[in-house]
Amino acid sequence: MQTSWFIIVNPIAGNGNFNELWNEIQKQLNSHQITYKYSKTEYSQHEIELVQNAINQGYKNIISVGGDGTLHHIVNGIMKQNIVKTEEITVGVIPLGTGNDWIKTYGISKNIEKAVALIKNKNKIYQDIGCLELKDKTSYFNNVAGIGYDGYVVNKLNKLKRFGAIAYLLSGIAGLLFYKKTTFKVEVNNKLIETKCLMTLFGICKYSAGGMQLTDYKDSTNGLFDITIAKNLTLSDLILNIKKLYNGLITKHRKVETHLSNTLLITPTVVNDKPFIQADGELIGQGTVKVSLIHRAIQFITPQ
C-alpha cells in the first residue's frame, strides 16, 4: 500500500495563472516533506480515470488541485471503483478554480501554504456522499445538487466560465429571465408534494452557486440531506431577498419548504419537460432523479 499522496491536478484551474500557482504548490509540498506523485488532467472527467488508476496502484491518499468540478470527478472516481472500500480513501484539497464552494463549509483556506499545512496535519472526517440515479446513468456528489433553476444556471455557466467569478452572476441573471418553472412531484419522508417549483435542492454541505446558502444546513456527517423545495418564487421575490440567498434565511421564506431525509424521488409531471440536474456545479443530466445518501463514505482532510 502506498503511504504517499497521489495528486490530481487540473491545469485549467487558476484563472490563467496556473503555472505560477502549481510551482508554489510543489514548493510547499516539498517544504512540508509530503511525498507525492501527480498527474494532470487532459480532458473532461479525466479525474475519474486518474483516481481509479492511482487506487489500482495502491494509493489511498488523494489530493485534488482545482475547483469544485475537479473534486466532484475525483469523488465519482472513488465511488465508482470496487478495488477498496471508499471509506478507506482520504481526500485533501488544495483549492484553485472559480467557485470553491465545498471548502467554505469547513473553512479550508485558499492560501496554498495553509492548505498544504492542513494536509500535512491529516485531520480527517468521514463525510456523507450523495447518489443520483437517472434513467441512463448514476452520479455522485459531495456538496449540493439540485434540479430546476439551478440546473439551468449550471448549463448556462458552462458557456460563460471564461468570464471568471462574474460568470455565476451572468448565468444567474439569464436563469431569472428565461427559466420556465416546472411542476414536480417530490416524494420525501413518505409524503408526496406536487407543486410548481423554481428548484429543488438536496445538500450535504453548506454553500453552493458561488457562496449562496440555499439549504438549511445541519451537518455533513449526519446521514441526512438538507432539502429545499423552492416553490413558485418570482423574479421580484429573488431580487427582494437577494441578501437572504447568501445568509441562509431564504429557507424561511413562505414559498420555501425544507425537509431532512436520506432519500427522495423527483419527477417532472409533464413527460416532455426535462429540467436540468446539477451536482457540485456540474451538469449531470435531465428529467426524473432518485436521490440517496451513503453515510460517512469518504474521509476528507479538514481543519475540524
N, C-alpha and C positions, 0 to 999 in steps of 0.2 A: 504493500500500500504506500502510495506517495504521501509524504508529510508536508511537502512544499505546496505552493499555490499555483493554480493554473489561471492565467488572466486572459479574459476575452475582451478585446479592445475594439471599439467602434471608431474608426478613423474619420467618419463623417461628423462625429460629435465635436464639440468645442467651438462652434460658431466661427470656423475658418482659422482658428488658432491652434489646431490640433498638435502639430509637431512640437511647438514650444511646450505645451501642456504635457505631452507624453514624455518629453525629456525630463521635465520636473518630476513627474510620477516615478520614473525609473530611478532618478537621483534619490528620492525619498525612500523608495523601497530598499535600495542598497544601503542607505543610511540607517535604516531600522533593521538591517540584516534579515530581510524577508527573502527567502529563496523562492524563485518562481520561473515558470516558463510561460510564454504568451503566444497568442495568435491574433491576428487582426481579421475582422470580418471583411468579406469581399463582395457580398451581395445580401439582399434582403433575407432575413431569418437565418443567415449563416450561423448565428449563435447556437441554434438548436443542434446542428451537426457538430460544431466545435466542442460544446459542453459534453455531448454524448461520447465523442472520441476521447476526451480527457478522462471521463469516468471509466471508459474501457481500459485506459492506461493506468488506472488505479488512483486517480486524483479524486479526493473528496472535499478539497478546499478550492473554491472558485471565487475569483474577483471579477466583477462587472465594471468595466471602464466605459462609461457612456451615459445615456439618459434613461428615462423610464422604458423606452422601447427595447433597449439593449437588455435591461434586467428582465423585462417581460418574456423575451425569447429565451433567455437563459433558464428562467423558471419553467418554461414549456419543455425545454430540452431535458431538464431534470425529471419533470413529472411524467414524461412520455417514455423514459427508459426503464428497463426492468433488470438492470445489472446489479444495482444495490438498492436498499430501501431509501426512499427520498429523505427521510429524517436523519440519515447518516451524512448528508451533504451539508456543508457550511458555505454560505454565500456572503461575501463582503462587497461593498460598493464604493468605488471612487467616482463621484458624480461629475459628469460632463453633460452637455446637451442643453436643450431648450427649457423643458419643464421641471424635471426632477421633483415630482410631487411625492413619490414614495418616501424619500429621505426626510421630508418635512415632519412626518408623523413621529419619527424617532429623534429628530434634532441632529441628524448627521450633517457635518459641516461640508460646504463646497470647497473649503480650503484644502488643498491637496495634502499638505503636511499633516493637518489634523485628521483627515480621512485615513491616511496611511497609518498614523499612530493608533487610531481606533482598531484597525485590522490587526496590528501588532498585539494589542491588548486581548483580542479574541474573546470579548464578552458576547455571549450568544443568547438569543431567544428562539423558541420554536414558534414560528408563525403559521397561521392558517393560510390555506390556499383555496381559491375558488375554481370551480369547474363549470364550463359552459358546454352544453350539448345541443348542437344544431342538427338539422336534418342530415347534413353531409360531412360534419366534422366535429371534433372535440377540441376545446382550447382551455387553457388555464390562466388564472390571473392572480396577482399578489397585492393589488391595491384596490381600485374601484372599477366596476364595469357597469354598463347600462344599455338601455335600448330606447330609441326615440330621438329626441332633440340632440342629446349628447353624442349619439352615434352619427347623426347628420353633421354635427360640428366637426367631429374627427375626420369624417370623409372629406370635408372642405379643407381641414387643417393640412392634410397630406399634400394638398396642392399649393399651400401657402407657407410651408415651413421655411422657404428661402428668406422670408421676411423676419425670421428670428422670433423673439418673445412676443412681438406685436401680432404674430400670426394667430394666437389664441383670441385676441380681441377681434381681428378681422373675420375669422371664421365664426365667432360667436354672433357678430352682427349679421352676417349672412344667414345664419340659422334663424335668428329672430325675424328676419324679413321674409324668408322663403319657406321655412319648415311648416308643413301642414300636420296638425296634431292627429294622432291615431287613436282609435278606440281599442283598448287592450282588455283581455281577460287575464287577471293576475290571480293565481292560486297560491295562497300562502297561509300557513297555520290553519289548515282545514277550512279556509274561508275563500269564497270566490268574489273578487272585486272586478266589476266591469265598468270602465269609465273612459271617457275621452281624456287623453293623457299627453302631457308635454314630454315626459320621460319617466322611466322607472330605473332607479339606481340601486345597486347592491354592492356595499363596500366592506372591505376588511380593514383598511387603513383610513386615514382621516381626510386627506386632501386630494383633489383632482382638478383638471381643467385649469392648470396654472395657478394653483393656490386656493381654489374655492373649497368651501366646506359644505357639501351638498347632502351629506348624511348625518344622522345623529350618532356620531362616533362613540363607541364604548370601549372596545378592546380588540386588538388584532390577534389575540390568542384564546378567545373565549368560546370558539366553536360556533359562532353565530354571525350572520350577515347583518349589517345595519342597512335597512331597506328604506328607500324613499320613493313614494309614489307622488310625483308632482302632477296634479290633475290639470284642469283647464286654465292654467296660468296664461295670462295675456302678455303682450309686449309691454304694456304700461305697468302690469304687476311686477315684471322683472326690472324695469327701469327704476320704479319707485323703491324697490327693495334691493338694489344692487349691492349695498353695503352688507346686507344680510346674507348674500351669496358667499361672502368671504369670512364672515364671523360665525357662521353656522346657524344663525337664527331663522334662516329661510325655512328650516324644518318645522318651525312653529306657525307658519302661515296657514290660514284657514283652508287653503286649497291644496295643502300638502299633508300626506298621511305617512306615518313611519311605522315600521314593524321590525321585529327581531325574529330570525328564523335561519335554519341551516339549509333549507331548500325552498325553491319557488319555481313556478312554471308561468311563463308569459306567452300569450297567444294573441296576435292581432285578429280582430273579429272579421275583417274584410280579407277574403282569400288572396286577392291580388295586391294587398297593401303589405309591403315587406320593409318595415323600418330597419335602419342600420343598428348593428350591435357593436359596441366598442368595449375594449378591456385594456386598462392601463394606458389609454390614449392610442391604442392600436385598433384598426378596423378589423373585426372578426368575421362578420357576415350579415345576413338579413333574415328576418322572419321570426318564427317561433323559437324560443330558447328555454331549455330546462337548466336550472342553476342549482348546484350542490356544493357543499363545503367539505374539504379534507382538513381535519383538525390537526394542528401542530405538525404540518407536513414537511417543512424545511427549516433548517437553522440559519438565522441571519445574524451578522455582526451588527450590534447596536450599542449606543452608549449606556443604556439601562442595564 
